[in-house]
């Protein structure tokens, strides 16, 4: 069985392997080995409630195969962005141009540097090994983050956002970066990506122009990738859209990838989840299928499985009970697959 669980410092070696497999342009994993290890140490403290400032809390989750013990995927939740460290994006705006004397009236799109999502919660770092393709692992890795929020709603903001990887080539180069960002930063895409992940982003404020950048001044091939996600991120985008996330013309300043957002109260998996008490007994016919979490924040665990829910309570297989580390009488959070 696959279980999505709170990450631990002991997962460092596996985490480094996942970061390497994710490849270029995966900003949240584009860190040094030391920084990735520190992220898990900090995650462990966050889950234990030892970090008092919400802006310091990143909750990394690991996807584990309970039979082999292998770590085959990851995803994460940043409790609060844009407060201690600015969360810069480009906002696409439309400027109306008109001249009565020239008899001209038309609209022009431009990009403006903004920090509009201060205080929001970010979901990201979704990566699952190719060996799990077709097993619903991506959906488990994605949706488990919302059930985590349900376990302690006060730890998170009122808006959830996700920034998807933009279009980069096989070498990790971004045509958007080359024409839009690099002229101001005078550094490679990889250097800028790593600085963004490991610093307070002051370099962006220092170097990025505060004036509008007009899209019509960019080559056509650059305009075509603005707001588009990398092919490898297409499934992640579909999962987010199914939850209620929408694109509102915000894009990443490095690769032009789309930012999507949704009010926490409208996220489908969390909104439609319910609480039930685990009871003993064998599973009967007419089972439900979906996600079950132990609804314990510090030791969060979530599985995708069949289960039975009735007025008496919720019944699970022994394998699912072991994966969740639960016993009869425990309160579980469940989401039924449509």
Beta strands, then each sheet from edge to edge (+ up, - down):
strand 1: 2-6
strand 2: 58-65
strand 3: 71-78
strand 4: 89-99
strand 5: 104-114
strand 6: 121-128
strand 7: 159-163
strand 8: 213-214
strand 9: 246-251
strand 10: 258-263
strand 11: 274-277
strand 12: 288-293
strand 13: 301-310
strand 14: 313-315
strand 15: 331-336
sheet 1: 8+ 5- 4+ 9- 10+ 7- 6- 3+ 2- 1+ 13- 12+ 15- 11+
sheet 2: 8+ 5- 4+ 9- 10+ 7- 6- 3+ 2- 1+ 13- 14+
end
